[in-house]
Amino acid sequence: MLLIARYVIPVSSPHIENGAVLVQNGKIVDVGTAAKLKTRYPDEETKNFGLAALMPGFVDIHTHLEYSALRGLVNDVPYAAWKLHIAEKEKRFSLQDWEDSALLGALEVVRSGITTVADITTTGASQAAVEAVGLHGNIYREVGTMEVSEVDAVLDAALSDVEAWRKKSTASRIRIGVAPAALVTCHPRIFERLGEYATSTPNTPVAVHLAGSQEEYEFIRYGSSPFSVHATEQERGYGIDMPPWLATGVSPVRYILNWGLLEAPEVLAIHCVQVDDEDIEKLADNDVSVVVCSRCNAQLAMGVPPLLKFLEAKLRVGLGTDSPAATDTTDMIAEMRIGLLLQRALGNRSKFLTSEAMVRFATLGAAEAIHADDKIGSLDAGKVANIIAVDLSNSNQVPTHNPSSAIVHTATQDNILMTMIDGEVVYDGHHRHDIDVERVFERAAEMRLKLRN
């Protein structure tokens, strides 16, 4: 099929006006002007999207799809309070709730033009949802405990799940990895063991929440914050003579370096807001990728990630929408816009961040960060046909001279006209899956009622 639009944004090269993309057998075969491709392939079926932009599907490299039904329940509080409230809410969920919540999130993902996710889960619900809608991505099994006596048991259970999920998955487009829980809930032996496992087991990606909030920073370095020693003692029933945490005197990045996790072959560090120049240098030395989640960071008062410093250090950087329970929508366009404006607000005029750069972070840059850029992230011949069409016909977008700028500054997830994965249209105003969408929405309402009561 020949897909035609006013603009084609390959990302790996400048945009093409009046462009076209040829898709055959689930792959991109050719990219160029519509006139040339029509001449080369006169017998191809065509689909013309008019005043729109064809571009690679968004690559969202930090999600928690199974939290989709918890959106809007905890508002207007900073990170630590939000985290504690959500932890209480999620105790009411059954396994079926997690599965339906993840499916709700996966449906929103494809409607938003996202074709690849990197998702962290404990239950495995995200894997089933991702496979159901045909997404590409990484699924990370989260594991954590602060109790040294529990480390072996929780690790054995987690690694058993990893092997089971790999056997259960029939999709080559999905990889299964591991993720330690938040630093404030993890015994360091967890980091050490996961690093050893990822290093010795080929094709095992690692994701780790790292240096995300001031509360985490203060807990790791000073042992004080809403995650303080005394609060943890009270919750676990310890006496003052048995503190479960001792202050380390170092930053979260330098703390975790002690345990070898960052030496694994493929590590994705999430957030990295509370970092200094030495931390960034250590991340670069260990070839760690970074995912920036600007909306979540702003919503929960976590801070602004030093994106330009990541680029100066030549780190691979992509964007993530993070938990719907924090950001409410899985909208990569909003992620690009808010991320761009926050970076510009910092006032670095000499290294002014462009819309094109943000589009790259949301596509090819994110694909590079999860080591999948040989298959996805740009419109290049030979890559998988993960393609979206973005409507640019609104009055505030005409005339359009720079389609990347129009997308970042004026579009929303509602402007997604079509989402294609592996050459198959999965959304074109309607979901094209064998999924009872109405049932999923009804279940979402039931779950939210249970959580509110």
N, C-alpha and C positions, 0 to 999 in steps of 0.2 A: 504493500500500500504506500502511496505517496502522500505524505502529510504536508500541507501547504499553509503558510501564514504570512502576515505582513512582515513579521520578524522571526528569525531563527537565531537563538543564542546558544552556540555550541559550548561556551565557557572556555574551552581550550584555545579559542581563536575569536577574533572580533565578530560582532553580530552581523547577520546578513539581512538586508532588506529584501522583501518579496522572495523569501526563501522557502526551501522544501527539504524534507528528510524522507529518504526511502527506507522502509522497514520490510524485511522479508525473514520469515522463519525465526521470529523473535529477536533478530539482530538489526542493528543499523548498518545499512549497506552503502549509502551515499548521502552526502550533505552538500547543498549548494543553492544557487538561485533556482526559483521555480521554473523559469524559462529553460535553463539548461537541463534540469532533471526531467522535465516533460518531454524534451527532445530526445534525451537518452533512453527514456523508459515510456514510450508512447502508449503501451498497452496496460500500464499500471492503473489500478483503481485509485482515485484521488479523494482526499478529504480536505476541504478548504475551511480553515478556521477564521478567515477574514482578518479583521483588525485585532490580532492577538499575537502572542509570542509563544513559539515552541522552544522548549528548553529541557535540559535533563530533569528528571524527577528529583525532588529534594531528598537529601541524605541527612536524616535526623539522628545524630549519633549519641543522644542521651535521652531516653524515654523511660517512663514507668507506666506502661499502658494499663496495667491492672488497677491503677489508682484512678481511672477515668470517672468512675461513679462517685468519687469522694470530692469532686470539684465543688467549689463554692461553699464548703461547710465550715472552713476556718479562714476568716478574712481579717485583714488589717492588724496582724500581729507579726513581730519579727521571727527570724528563723527558729530559734530554740523553742519558743512558745508554740509556734506552728507545728514543729516536729513532735512535741509532746502531745498536743491535741490530736494530731492525725494518728499517732500510735494508739491512743485510746479508742478512736473511732474504728480503726481497722480490726480491732479485736472482735467486733460484731459480725465480721464477714465469714461466710462459709466458703468452702472450696468452689461451689457453684457460683457464688457471688463474685469471687475473684475471676473465674473464667468468663462470666458474662460481662464483667467490668472491662476486662482486657479486650474482649470482642468489640465492645462499644468504642474503646479507644482505637482499635485497628480500623474500624469503619470510618472514624473521623480522620485518621491519618491519610487514607487514600483520597478522601474527599478534599483534603487540604493540599494534595499534590505531592505528598511524601511517598516515596517508593522504597525506601530503605530505612531501617531503624536499628539502633543499638540499644537494647532494652535490658534492664536489670530486674530480676524476678526471684522470689523465693519459692513460689508455688509451681512455676512452670506454665501458668495460665497464658503468659504472653506468647510462648512458643506456639501453642494451639491456635491462638488468634492470628498471629503472623502468617502461619501456614494457611489458615482458612481464607485469608484475603489475598494471598500470593505475594506478600512482601519479601524483599531481600533483607538480610541483616544479620546481626549478632545477637544471641540471647545469652546473657550472663547469669549463672546461678549464684545468688548472693548467699554469703555464709558469715556468721559472726557470733561470738560470745566473749564476755569478759572473764568467764570462769576458766581457769587453767584446767580444772578437772573435766570440763566439758569439751575441750578443744578437739580431742581425737574423735569423739562421737559425732560432733557436728560436722567436722571435716569429712569423715567417712560417709555420712549421710549425703552431704553435698556432692562429693565426687561420685558416689553411686548414682545420684540423680543425673549428673553430667553424662555419664556413660549411658544411662537409660534414655535420656533425651536424644542423644546422638543416634541410638539404634532406632528410636521411634520416628525420627525425622526422615522423611523421604525426599526432602527438598535440598538439592545441592547448593541452593542460594542462601541457606541458613547455616551459620556456624554456632557452635555451643562453646561458651567460655566460662570463666569464673570471676567473681567480684567479692572482695571482702566487704563486710558491712562498714558503716561509718567508723572512723577512727575512734570515736568516743565510745563505741560499743564492741570493740575488737581487742582481744588479747593479741600481743605481737606474734605469738606462735602461729596465728592464722595467716599473717602476711608471709611468714617464712615458709610455711607448708604450701601455700598457694603458689608462691614463687617457684618452689622446687617442682611442683606438679606442672605448671605452665612451661617451665624450661625443659622438662623431660618428656612432655607429651606434645607431639607436633600439632600445629594448627589449633592451639588453645589461646585465644585472646583473653586479656585481663582488663577489667575496668575497675577503677578505684575512685571514690569520692575523696577529694584531697584539697585541703586548705580552702574550704568553701566559705566559712563564716568566721567572724570574730570570736564567737562563742567557742567554736572548735579550736581556734588558735590559742585562746586563753586556757582552755582545758588542757591541751597537749603541753603547752609551754609552762603554765603556772599552776595547773591543777585547780583552777577556779573559773567558774562561769555557771550558767544554769545547769550544766552537766557536772557540777562540782563533786569533789570527793564526798562531802557531807551529804549531799542530796542522794548520791548513789548508795552510800552506806545506809541511809534511812530506808530507801526503797528495797534494798536487799537484806536488811536486818543485820548488818555488820556492826560491830562495835568500833570505837575510834582506834582501837589497837590493831584493827585489821583493814586498813584502807585498801580498796580495790584499785586505786590509781595513785601513782606518785608522779609529781611534776617532772618533766624531762629537761626543761631549760632550753629547748630548741624548737624550731618551727616544725609544723606538721610534715613538710617535705623532708627536712633533715632527720626527723624522727623515723619516718618510714624507710628511709635509705638504709638504716641499720639492719633491716630485716630481709633485704634481698629481693623484695617484690618488684622493684623498679628495674631489676636486671633481667626480668623475663623478656622474651623476644618481642612481644607485642602488647604494650601497656597503653591504656587510654586513661589519662588523668582528668577527672571531671571537676570543673569550676576553677580551681587555682586562682582564687581571688586574693587570698591573704598570703602573698608570696613576695619575696624581695629578689634583688638581682642575683644573689647567690643561689637561691632556690631555683630560679629559672635556668641558671647555668647548670645546675645539677640535673634538671629535667632534660636539658639538651644533651648533656654528657651521656645520659642513659637512653637517648633516642626515644623519649616518651612523647606521645601525642597528647594534645590538650583539646578538650571540648569546652566551649564557652556557652553559658546559659544566661544571657543578659537579662531576660525578663524575670526569671526566677530570682536571680541575684538582686535585682532592683525591688521586686515585690516583697521579698523577705528581709530587706535591709542588710544584705550580705556584703555589698560593696560592688565595685566595678572592676572586672578583670583587666590586667594590663596587656591588652591585646597587641598593641604596637611593640611592646617589649618581647612578646612571644615571637612575633615576626622577625624582629632584629636577631633573635637567637636561632632563627631558622627552624623553629618547631613546626610540626604539622598541626594545623588548627582547623577545627570544624565547629559547627553550631549544633546545639541541642535544645529541645523545647522543655525538657525536664518533666517533672510530675504535673499532670493535669490538676492534681489537688492543690497545687500552688499557683499555676498560671491560668487555669480555667479553660484554655483553648490550646489545641495542638496546632499552632499556626506558625509555620516557618517564615512566612512573609512578615508577620508582626515581629518575629525574633530578629530578622535582618534589620528592620526599621529601627526598633528600639536599641539594638546593639550598635548600629551606626550612629544614632543620635547621642547615645551616652559617650561613645568614644570621641565624637566631635566636641561634646560639651566639656571634655577635659582640656580642650584648648590647644592641642598640638597642631598648629597650622603648618608647620614644616613637613609633617607627615600626615597630610589630610587624607582620611580614609574615604574611599569612593564607594558608590553603589555597586560597581562591577566587582570590587573586592568582596563585598558582602555576599553577592550572588555566588562567587567562587567558594566562599567559606561554607555556604549552604548546599553545595553540590560537589564539585571536584575536590575542594580542600577537605571536606568531610570524608569523602571516599579515600583520599590519601591517608587520613588520620586512622582509618580502620583497615588500611592496606587492601583496599578493594578497587583502587583506581584503574586497574587493568581491565575491569569489567564494567564499571558504572561511573557516574559523575560528570560525564561530558557527552556531547553528541559527536562521536567520532566513529568512522566506519570500523566495524568489527566488535564494537561494544554492544552490550545488551540494550534492547530497545525499551528502556525506562524513560518515558517522555511525558511531559505535561504540556497543556496549552493554557495560557493565562490570558484572559480577556482584557484588552486595553481600549475598549470602545467607549468607556465612560467619558462624560463631558470634561472631567478634570484631568483627563489623560490625552486629550486631543488638542493640537497636534503633538505627536510623540517623536522626539528626535533621539532620545536615548532610552531604549526599552528597559534596560536594567534599572535605570533611575525611576522610570514609571512604575515598575513592579515594586521596588523597595519602598518608594515614598507614597504611592497612591493605591496600590492593590491590597486585597485581603484574601483570606482563604475562600471567600465566596466568589472570587473571580476565576477560580479554577474551572475551566470548561471540560477538561478531559484529563484523566490519569491512565497511562498505559504502562503495564509491567510485563516484561518479556514479550513485547509485541501484542499483548492482549489488552483491550480496553476494560478496565475494572471500575471506572467511574466516568460518566458523561452527563452528569445531572441526576443520574440514578445509579445505584450500586448494582454492578453486574456480577453478583456472586450467588451461589446457592445457599444464601443465608437469609433466615427470616428476620429481616431488619426490624419489622414492627415488634416482634417478640423481644429483641434486644433492647429496644427503647422502652418497652413496657417493664422489663426487668430492671432497667436503670431507675425508673420511677419508684419501683418497689424498694430497691436498695437504698435510695436516698431517703425514703420515708422511714425505713428502719434505722438509718444513721441519725436522722433528726430527732427521733423520739428518745 
